[in-house]
Amino acid sequence: MMRSLLVANRGEIACRIIRTARRLGIVTVAVYSDADADALHVREADEAVHIGPSAARESYLLGDRIIAAALETGAEAIHPGYGFLSENAAFAQAVMDAGLIWVGPDPASITAMGLKDAAKALMSEAGVPVTPGYLGEDQSEARLAAEADAIGYPVLIKAVAGGGGKGMRKVDGPQDFAEALLSCRREAASSFGNDQVLLEKWVTNPRHIEVQVFGDRHGNVVHLFERDCSLQRRHQKVIEEAPAPGMDEATRQAICEAAVRAAKAVDYVGAGTIEFIADGSEGLRADRIWFMEMNTRLQVEHPVTEAITGQDLVEWQLRVASDEPLPVAQAELAIHGWAMEARLYAEDPAKGFLPSIGALEVFELGEGCRVDTGVEEGAEISPFYDPMIAKVIAHGSDRESARRRLAACLDDSAIWPLRTNAGFLVKALEHPAFVAAEIDTGLIGREGEALMPPERPSEEALADAAAAVAGGGGLSGFRLNAPVRGEAVFLLDGEPLTVSFDPRDAGEGQEAVLIAEGGQVWRLSSWRVDGVASGGASDGQVLSPMPGRIISVAVARGEHVAKGQRLLTLEAMKMEHGLVAPFDGVVAEFNAAEGAQVSEGALLVRIDKGEE
């Protein structure tokens, strides 16, 4: 077994690799950019080396600097994780040429599977079923259009060097082919430096099924069963599970044996994933499942395979790279229970899933699940890297128990002030089609708004929060022979909202509370403190709810305004907050200028009611 290891990655996968290496007694070396100087993976490693500025192209994608860091620290091996340089054959070769151990497949295997057209041709020769399509070298528009006609519409145009959904277009008819081809080529050239494409038959009810394979240098190749990654948004996986729903033993054996043949065809060593596209219109059948591509690295979703098999795939990687045989034989592997993984992102579903950048002031997840993360409370989510902040993995005796456990864990999460997709994930897990395992890769796209989390908390949650903020004692709002009732205006994430609550539940009063419900988090605060007015809005002072920058002003001193009218817009934590008038009146004081930075609690506007 190797004695020391450099992890050429960051975030959760770097922490994941470091955790297993530590258990095996391997000394670990982290690398980091400017943005990651205080990152969790840096602190968890035994040693860390700075490799450049924040941008990945100036740090994590510079193989020479990573190899130099390994040599400088005396690391024996380099583990690339996933992403960045993990499937870069030239980097793998450079690591080996430097006399270091490469924790991954041979460069020749990476190259063989790197281009989709060549990989499909190789798989076809190896007896692995491939999707009907065109893989030819003639890339003229006329030839491609003729092949599309022969395949039959709809067809899928895919960049041969593509990945992550880029360079991919569905074409429904010949009238749309030329424009889609041009767009696909343009995107492929920009993203991969290669505008060549292939054509595939569009599968009407597609399911994404993949098989985990593993090989060693002693001639052994095994599979660790399948995963279903059909729940996708814009070709990006959202929730993965193992095993695949509806997979019978005969079909499982056929697809897994095909995956092993695929790995053997390229003399594969280490962890790899064979991805298949299945036509699920008539259930999962072996004759309707076709090879798509091979990922020559550890997958993001590998924890669900670990959960159902009881194996540590990173440990397998390190042992195989140390020239040991696979830890177990095929006959010793079995499926135990069911597992699901959700990818938790710092992104705002309400704003088109735009990344949410800033500090994680609150970062709490529910119990009962495995959490793989590279951040902790107080960490900064930067704009330089993928905004995934955690993977949440649930394991249960069957699919329903795993689904419930995962949904409950996400439902109990509280992350603030950044927005996350936790509420979206909860809605997806609870959607009737997902519960019934009636899934395909288009489910999220079809359902759209039905999967969007609620814009505001439930009335019950609002009432509890209002009572906590309001305070005021037990008899507030008391009326003889009538229910006790209180009503006041608060700010929910900076916007005024009238909330009814029971004053008998009121405590001593707080400036603000966080409401966590269904994976979503809101901030409810008193009107005065959060930017509009105090108590019954009698003084008309509008204060800044948090540090930020004024991006627009809508009124001026002396202007008459109506209750609820927007006065200005504050940008804070990459979010916009509209501050409004608490009542009808005149702008008596205005201390806001577009572009100005303001501190929390700063008096921005004062509204006078004037004569009653």
N, C-alpha and C positions, 0 to 999 in steps of 0.2 A: 504494500500500500504506500502511495506517495506520502511524503511528510509535510509538504507545504503546497498551498494552492492560491493563485491569484484569481479573483472573480472579476472578469472583464464586463461588468454590468453594474446596475444601480437598482434602487427601489426594492420592491418586494421579492423579486427573484434573487437578487444579491443576498438579501437577508435569509431567504429560504436555503440557498446553497451553503451559506456560512453556518447555519444551524446544524445541518447534517455533518459538515466537515468537522465542526467542533466536537460533535458526539463521537466521531471516529478518531479524534485526537490529532487532526490535521491542522496545522497553523494556517491562518487565512490572511490574505492581503487584499484590501479594498483599493479601488481607484475612484477618484472623484474629480468633478469639475468645480468651478467657482460656486455655482448654485448649490452644490451638494456638500459644501465644506462641513456643515453641521448635520448631515443626513444620518439616519439611523444605521444604514449599512456601514458607514464609515466608523461609527462608534462601536459597532458589534464586532468588527474585524480585529485581529491582533495587531495589524499594521495597516497604514493607509498612505497612498501616494497621490499627490495632486497631478493631474494630467492635462489641465488646460482650462480655457474659458467655458462659460455655461453652455453654449451651443454644442449639440452633440457632434456636429461635423468638425468641431475644433477640440474635441476631447474624446468621447466614447467611441467615435468612429475612426480614430487615428490609431491604427494597429501598431505602428512603429513605437509610439509612446507607451502603449500597453505592454509590449514585449520588453521595452527598456525598463519599465517599472518592475517586471517580473525578474529580470536579470539583476537589477539593482538590489532587490530585496532577497534574492536567493530562492524565490519560489520555484518549485519543480514543475508545476503544471499551471495551465490556464483553462478556466471554465468560462465559456462565453454567455451562459444563460440562454435567453431567447431575445430576438430582436437584435439591433445593432450589428455586430459582426458574426453572429452565431451561424449564419449560413453563407459566409464568405470564404470560398475555397482558397483564395489567395492568402487570406489571413491565416487560415488553418495551416497551410503549407509553410508560411513564414514562421509560425510558432514552432513547428517541427524542425525547420531548418536552424532555428536558434538553439536547438538541443533541449527544448521543453516538451512536456507531455501535453498533447491536445485532447481535452475532454470532449470528444465529439467524433463523428464519423470521418473516414478518410476523405481528403480533398477530392479524390476521384468520384466518390459516391455523391458528394455535394454537387459536383459539376454535372454528373449524370442525371440528377433529379432537379437541377436548377431551372431548366427551361421546360415549360409545360409540353411543348410539342415533341421534343426529343424524349422526354420521360414517358409520354403516352406510347410512342412508337416502341420504346424499350419494353414497356409493360405488356403491350400486345404480343410481342415476341415471346415473353415469358409466360403467356397463357393467362394473364390477368385481364378481365373484361374491362374495356374502355368505352366511354360514351361515344355514340356515333357522331362523326364530325369530319373536319378537314384539317390535316396537319401538314399540308404540302409546302414546298419552298416557293412556289409561284404565288407572290403576294400582290399581283396586279388586281385592281378593282374588279375587272371583268371576270377573272378566274374565281375570285372570292364570291362574287355575286352569283355566278353559275353554280358554285358548290353549295351556297345557301339555298338556292332553288332546289337542288337535288336532295339536300337533307330534309327540307320541308320546314316551313315557318310554324311557330316562332323559332329563331335561332339565337344563340349567344355568341357574341364576339368577345374574345379574351386575349389580352396581351400575353405573349408567350413567356415574358419575364415578369408577369404581374404578381400581385399579392395584395391582401387587405382590401379587396373590392375595387382597386384602381385598374383602369384600362379594361373595363368590362361593360358591355352594353347588350341589353336584350332588344331584339328587333322583331316586330310583330308581322311585318310584311315587306315585300320588295321595294315598295315606294319609300321606305325609311332607311334602307340599307346603306346607301352612299353617305348620307349625313352621319349616321351612327358610326360607320367605319372611320370617317375622318375624325370625329370626336374621340373615338377610342385610341386611334393612332397618336393623336396630339397629346392625350393624357399619358399614354404609355411612354412616349419619347421624353416627356417632361419628368416623369416619375422614375423611369428605369433606364433611360438612354437607349431604348430599343423599341421601335414602333412595329415590330412584326406581330402578327396576330394568328390565332387559330379559331376555328368555328366548331361549335358544339350544338347538338340538338337540345333545345330548351325542354327541360323536364317540367311537366305541368304541376305536379304536386311534389316538389323536391324536398327530400330530407338529407341532411348532412350527417353521414355516419363515418366515423373514423376508427381506425384500429391502432392501438399502441403496440409497436414491435420493439424488440431488443436483440441485438446480436453481440457476439464476443469474437475474439481472435482465435478461438479454438473450434470454430465451425458450428457453433450453436446459434440458432435463431428461434426465438419464441414470440408469442403474442400474449398480451395481457388484456385480451377481450376488447370490446368496442365501447365507444362513447357516442352519444347523440348530441350534436351541436346545432340542431335545426332552428332553435330560437335565435334569430339574428335580426339586426337592424342595419340596413344598408351594407350587407355582406360582412358585418362585424358581429362576432358571437356575443350573446348577451347572457344566456344561461346554458350551461352544459350539464349533461347527466350521464351516468353509467349504471347499469347497462342501458341499451337503447330500448325504449318502449315498443312492444309488439314484436320483438326479435325472438323467433323460435330457435331451437337448438340446431336444426338442420341448416337454417340460413346463417346462423352464427358461425357454424363450422365452415361453411363455404366461404364466407367473407373473410374470416380470420386466416384460413389456409391460403387464400389469395394474397392477403397482406404479407404473409411469411414468404410466399414465392416472390413477391415484389422486392422484399428486402434482400433475399438471397441473390436476386438477379443483379444487384449492384454490390455484392459482398459487403453488406452493411454491418457496421460495428457501432454499438452504442444505442442511444434512445432515438427513435424515429416514429413518425406517425404517417400511416397511409390513409389518405382522405378519399372517401367515396361519395358519389351522389346517388341517391336512391329515388326511384319513382314510387311514392307512397300511396298512389291512388287506389291500389288493390292490396294494401298492406306491404310489409317487407318480404320480398321474394328474391332469391339468389339471382334469378335471371333478369332482374330489373335493378341491379346495383352495379355501378360502374366506377372505375378508377378515375379520380380527378387529378391528384397530385400527391407528392410526398413532402412532408416537412422534416428536414434533416437536422432536427434539434429537439430539445425538450419543449413541450407545448405549455401554453399558459394554463390549460385545463388539466394538467397531469394529476392534480390532487384527487380528482374523482376516481381515477384509476387506482391510486394509492389506497383510497378509502375502501374500495370493494375487494381489493386483493390483499391488503395488509402489508404491502411492500413499500419501500422507500426508493423511488426511482433515481433520486440524486445519488444515493449510496450505490445503486447499481452502476450509475455512470462512472463514479470514482473508482469502483472496483474493476470495471471493464477497462478503463483507461490505464489502470495499473497492471494490466495484462492478466487479471484473474478471470476465471470462467464465470458464466452467469451464476448467481447465487442459487437458483432453483431451476428444475427442469419443467417442461410444459405440463407434465402430468401432475405436478405438485401445485399448480396454479388453479384457483377456483374463484367464483364470484360469491361474495358474501354481502347480502343486502343491496342497498341502493344508495347512490350518492348524487348530489347536485351542487353545482358551483355557480355563484352569481358574481359578476364583475362590478364592483362598486367604483363608480367614477365621480370625480369632482366636476360635475357638469349640471347645467340647469335645463331640465326637460322643457320648462315653460318658455325658454328662449332658444329653441331649436337645438338643445343639447350643447350649447356653447360651454367651453371649459370655464370653471369657476376658480379663480386664482386668488391666493392670499394665505392668511394664517389660519390654521385649524385650532381655534380657541377651545372648542369642545369636540372631542372625538371619542364617542362611546358606541359600542355595538352590543347587541343583545347576547345572551348566553346560549350555550348548547351547540355551537358550531365552531369549526376550525377557522381561524382567521389568518391568512397570509398577508402581511402588509410590510411596507417599507417606511411608514410614517407613524408618528405618535402625536399626542396632544401638544400643541404649540409649534408643530412643524409648518414650514412654508410650502405651499403648492405653487411651483414656479410655472411660467409659461413655456419653458424650454422642452418639456418632455410630456409623454403620454399622461393624461390626468387620472389614470387608474390609481386609487389609493388603497384598495384592498381587494382580496378575493375571499369570499365567504363560502365555506363548504359545509354542507350538512350530510350526515350519514344516518340512515335508518334501516329498519328491517325490510321495508318495502318502499315503493315510490311515493305513496301518499304520506308516509311518516317522514321521509326525507323532505318532501315538498313543504309540509306543514312546519317542520323545524326551521327550514331556511327562511320561509316567510315570516315566522315569528321573530327570528333573530334580526332580520332587516326592519321589521315593524317596530322593534324595541330600540332601534338605533337613534342616536342624537348627535348630529354633526352640525357645527355652527362656527362662523357665519357663512361658510361656503355652502353652496347648493350642491346636492348630489342626486344621483339617479335612484336612490334607495326606494322612494315612493313609487317610481316607475317599475322597479323590479318587483315590489310587492304586488302591484296591480297585475303584472304579467304572470306571476306565480299563482294568482287567484283567478285568472281569467278562465271561464268554463272550458274553453278549448284546450288550454294547457292542462287543467285538472284532469280532463278526459284523455290526455295524451293524443289529442287530434292536432298534431303540430306539423308544420312545414316551414320552410325558410321565408315564406311570405306572410306569416301570421301577423307579425308586428306591423308590417306595412299596410295590411288590410284593416287592422283594427284601429290604428292611429289614435284618435281622441279617446277611445275607450280605455286605453292604457295610461293616459295622462293622470298624474296624481292630482288630488283636489287642490284648489287654489287657496282654501282657507280651512282651518280646523273645524271639527264638529262643534255644535252649539254647547255640548256638555264640556268639552275641553276648554272652549272659550270662557264659559262661566266660571270654571275652576280657576283659570288663569286670572280672570278679571277680579275675582274675590281676593286672590293673593296680592295683586297689585293695588287694589283699592284701599284695603284696610277699613278703618272707620268705626269698628265696634258693633255690638250685637243688635242694637235697636235701630240702626240706620235703615230707613225705608219701611218702618213698621206702620201698619194700618190696622185698626180694630176690625175684627171679623172679615179679614181679607188676607190672602197669602202675602207673606213677606216678599218684597220684590225691590231690587235695586237696578238702576240703569244708568250707565255713564258712557262717555265717549273715550275710547282708548286709541292707541296707534298700533296697528298690526303691520309689522315690517315697514313702518313709516307712513302708512295710510290710515286715515281716521276710520273708526268703526264703532258703532254703538252696540254695546253688549249688555244683555240682561243677566243678572246673577242674584244669588241669595246673599244679602249682606251678613246673615248669621254665620256664613262660612268665611267671612273676611278675617284676615290676620292683622298683623301690625302695619302692613303696607310695604310694598317694594317698588323700586323705580321701574323694574322690568323683570319679566320671566320668559323663559323659553318654553314653547309648547312643542313636544315631540309626539307625533301621531302618524301611524302608517308610513314610517320611514321619512316623513317630512318634518321640518323644524321651522317654526315661526317665532318671532319675538313680539310679545305684547307688552306695551309700556304705557305709562301714564301720559296723558296729553301734554302736560306741562314739561315734563322732563324730556320727552322725545320730540319736541320741536313745534308744538302748536300753542297750548295754553295750559294753565294750572287749574286744578280743581274743576270748577264749572266753567273753565275757559274765561274767567272774569277779567284777567289782566291782559289777554291777547298777545302774550309774548310767544314768539316762534323761535325755538332754540334748535341748534344743530343736534340731531340724535346721535351722531358719531363723527369722528374725524373724517374729512372728505374734501372734495373739490366741487365748487359750484359750476355746473356746466350750462345752465341757462337761467335767466330771470324773466318773469312774465308780467311784473307790475312795477310801479315806481311810487316814490313818496307822494302823498296827497291823493292817490288814486282810490276811488270807491271800489270795494270788493264785496263779493257775496260769500256766504258760508260755503266751505268746501272748494272754493276757487283756488287753483294752483298758483302759488306765489313764486316758487323757484324749484329747481331740480338739483339735488345733491348727488354726486357720484361717490360711492364709498364701497370698498371691497368689490370693485368691478360691477357694482349694481347701482341702478338709479333709484333714488328716493324722492318722491314728490312731496313737498311741504305745502300745506294748504291753509286757508284762512279758517279760524275757529268759529267765526260768526260774521254777520254783515257788519261792515264798518269802513273806516278810512285808514290807509297806510300812514301811520304817524311817524314811524321810524323804519329806515331801510338800510341795513349794513351789509348788503350782499352785492358782490360784483362778479360777473361772469369770469371764470378762470381762477378765482381766489380760493386759497386753501383755508379751511376753517377747522377749529378744534371742537371737540364734543362739548355741548352746553353753551356754545357761543350764541349770543343774541343776534339773530339775523333780521327779524322783522317784528314790529309791534303794531298791532291793530287796535285802534280806538273805536268804541261803539258809537261815540257821539251821543246826542240827546235821544232819549227814548221817544 
